[in-house]
Amino acid sequence: MANLRDLKSRIGTIKNIKQITNAMKMVAAAKLRKAQDAVTGAKLYAERVDVMLRILQKKNRHSTHPMLASINPAGKELLIVVTADKGLCGSFNSLIQKFTLRYLDNNPNCDLIFYGKKGYDFFRRKEIYNIISNYENMSEIASVPEIHEYKKEIIDLYNSGKYSKVSVIYNEFKSAIHQNLTHKQILPVVPHESEEISHIDYIYEPDEDTIIDELGNRYLNVGLWMTILESTAAEQGARMTAMDNATTNAKDLIEELSLIYNRERQAQITTQIIEVASGAEAINS
């Protein structure tokens, strides 16, 4: 009987877990829809700012403006790593951590900034990397202006002349079941070789450097925001998929344990019937 009680208790526990994972899947699905809407809403603006600055970069290949040319080509790389604050999202965090480790093995001359608790906790324990700062709750940022303090830190560090470039590693959102690990340079601006450049001779007002400054600030603001939005959408997609798999596995395990429970129960009932029948036969004889 003890074995049946253990099986029944285990089935009840797994049913509770199934309810939790199913609820987490639905919450992640709702957050994913919200994050997808935010990505869609910001994407067109981000693309146009990006194209405008890249056109300026290609038209001014010999410019020494820090947005367009490295202040110190021999400097270190400032690497921003974007992860989640929480787990239970499949391999979302571990893939970024492994990707970053491989990149640092090949490019050790890097300083790190972390957006997300999981990445910071992982690399902090190793004690061999220079971590400049870390931030949590980045997924709660609701608009571009809220990015200002993070952008200012990056601009100040880059303008100090210590770094040759600023890059970001994050999971780019493709779909609920697919994320693309991305390493992207954000400073100085890298032109797309495939982009066609208009031959219009632009007149700059007030002047070219002022326009590059303003456009560069907007580019960095919206670029960081899009990175966070993409990462948040990818995280929720990964969590929804992981919780859906966990719910399915719990359902399968409940069915398997229920079958074992019913077999054990039937075996015990059969044994009891045989014992009663044997006792009755013994009395009659």
N, C-alpha and C positions, 0 to 999 in steps of 0.2 A: 504493500500500500504506500510505503514511503516513496517508492519510485514514481508512482502515479501522482502523488502530491508534488514531487519535484517537477515533473513534466508539466502539470497544470500551472504551477507557479511560473515556470519559464515561459509558457505560452502567454500567460497574462502579462508578463514583463515585456515580451516582444510586441504584444498588441499596443501597449502604452508607448513603446518606442516608435511604432508605426504611425500612431496618431501624431506624435511630435514631429517626425520627419515629414509627414504629409502637410502639416501646418506650416513648417518651415519652407517647404516647396512652394506653397501658395503665396506666402509672404515674399519670397524671392521673385516669384513671377510678377507680382504687383510692382515691386521695386524695379525689376528689369524693364517693364513697360514704361515706367516713369523715366528711367535712365535713357532708354532708347529715344523717347520723345525729346529729351534734353539734347542728346547728341544730334538728332536730326535738325532741331531748331538752331543749333549753333554752327553746324557744319558749313553751310553756305557762306556765312560771314567769315569764318576762319579761313576757308579756301580763298576767298577774294583778297583778304589781307595778306595771306601767304603769297599769292601770285603777284600782288603789287610790289611787295618788298623784294621778291626774287627778280622781278623785272628791273627794279632799281639796281640790284646787285649785279646783274649781267650787263647793264648799261654802264656800270661804274666799276669795272674789274680792277682798276688801279686805285680805287678809293681806300683811304686809311681809316675810314670811320669804323669804330669797334663793332658795330652791328654787322658790317660787311667784311671785315678783315680782322684776323686774329691780332690782338695786342702783343702777345708773346708766343710765337709759334713753337718755342721750345718748352713752354710751360706744361703744367700738369693738366689732366682732364678732370673737370668737375662732373661727377656722374650722379644723376638723380634716379633713384630706384623706387618705383611705385608698386606697393603691395597692398593687401587688405589689412584691416585691423583685427579681423577675426578669422577663425578657421572654418571647418565644415563646408568647404567649397572645393572639394576634390583636390586636384593637383595644381590649382591656381597659384598658390604661393610657392610651393616647392619648385615648380618649373622656373619661376622668376629667380629664385635663389640659386638654383643650379646654373642657369644661364649667366647670371651675374658672376658667379664664382669662376666659370670658364673664361668669361671676358676679362676678369681681373688677373687670372693666371697669365693671360697673354698681354695684358696692358696693366701692369702693376702700378704705374705712376698716376693713380687716381685718388681723389678725395670724394667722399660719399655724402649725399643728402638723402634721407629716407622719408617718403610719404607713405605712411602705413606702419603699424606696430609690428606686424609679423616679420617684415624684412629687417627692421631695426633690431629686433630681439635676436634674430638668427645671426646677424653679422657682429653684433655687440659681444656675443659670447666668444667669438673667435679671437678678439683682442689683437688682431694684426692689421686691421684696416683703420684708416684715419676718417672718422665720422665727424662731419662738420655740424650737422643738426638733424633732428628728426621731428616729424609732425604726425599727429593722429587725427582721426575724424575728418579726413580730407573729402570723403564722399558727401559730407553735409554741406559743403560749399555750394551755394545756390546761384551765384551770379559772378560775372567777370570782376566787378570791383572788389570782391572779397579776396581775390588772388593777389591784390596789390602788395601785401607785406611779404609774401613768398617771392614774388617777382623782384621786389626791391633787394632782397637778400642775394638773389642770383646775380642781378645787375652789379651790385656793389662788389661781390666776390670776383666777378669777371673783369670789371674795370680796375681792380687792384693790380692787374698785370701778372698775377700768379698763375693764371690758367690760360691754356691755348684755346680751349673750347669747352662748351657745356653740352652734355648729352643726357638723354633720358632713356631708361629701360622700363617698359611697361607691357601689359597685355592689351593689344588692340582688339576691340570688339568686332567680330565678324558675324556671329550668330549665337544663339543660346547654347549651342553645343560646340562652337569653334571659336577659339581666341588665337590671335597671332602674336607671338613674342616679338617685340620690336625694340631695336636700338636706334635712336634717332638723334642726330645733332641738331640743337636748336640755336646755338651761338658759336661762331658767327653763322650767318645765313648761308646755306649751301644751295646754289641754283640747280634747277632741274635741267639736265642737258637736253632733254626732249622738248622743253618749252620753246615755243616760238616767240620771238621778241618783236614787238611792234617797232617799226622804224620811224614812228612819229617823234619829232624833236620837241620834247616837253619843255614848257616854261614853268619853273618852280617858283612858287610864292608861299612864304616869304623867301626861303632859300633852300637849297638841296639838303644841307645837314639838318636843318630844323625839321624838314619833312621826314627824313630818315629816322631822326630821334623819335618823333611822334608815332610814325608808322611802326618803328621797331618796338616801342612800348606796347602798342596795341597787338602787334604780332606775338610778343612774348606772353602778354596777358591771356589772349585767346588760345595760344598754343598750350600753355599750362592747363588752362581750364578744359580744353578738349582732351588732353591727356588724362586728366582726372575723370572726366565724364566717360571716356572710352574704357578706362580701367574699372570704374564702378559698374558699368553695364556688363563688362566681361566677368567681373566677380559675381554679380547676381545671376548671370547665365550659368556660370560654373556651379554656383550653389544650388540653383534650381535643378540642374542635371544631377548633381551629387545626391540631393535629397530625394529626387525621383527614383534613382537607382537604389537608395537605401530603403525607400518605402516598398519597392518591388521585391528586394531581397528579404525584407521582413515578412512580407506576405507569403513568399515561397517557403520561408523557414517555419511560419505558423502552420502552413498546410502540411509540411513534412512532420513536424512535431505532433500535430493533431492526429495524423495517420498512425504514428508510433504509439501515441496515447490510447487511441481506440483499439489498436491491436493488443496492447498490454492489458487494457481493461477487459477486452473480450477473453483473453487468455485466463485472467483471474476468475472471471465469471464461469468459464468452462471448468476450471479446476474446482471451484466451489460446488458446481452441479455434480461433478464426478464424486466429490467427497460426500455430498448428501446422499447420492444414489447408492454409493458403496456402504454408507452407514445404515441406510434403510434395508439394504439387502442383507447385511450382517445381522440386523435385528430379526428379520423375518426367518433367517436360517437358524 
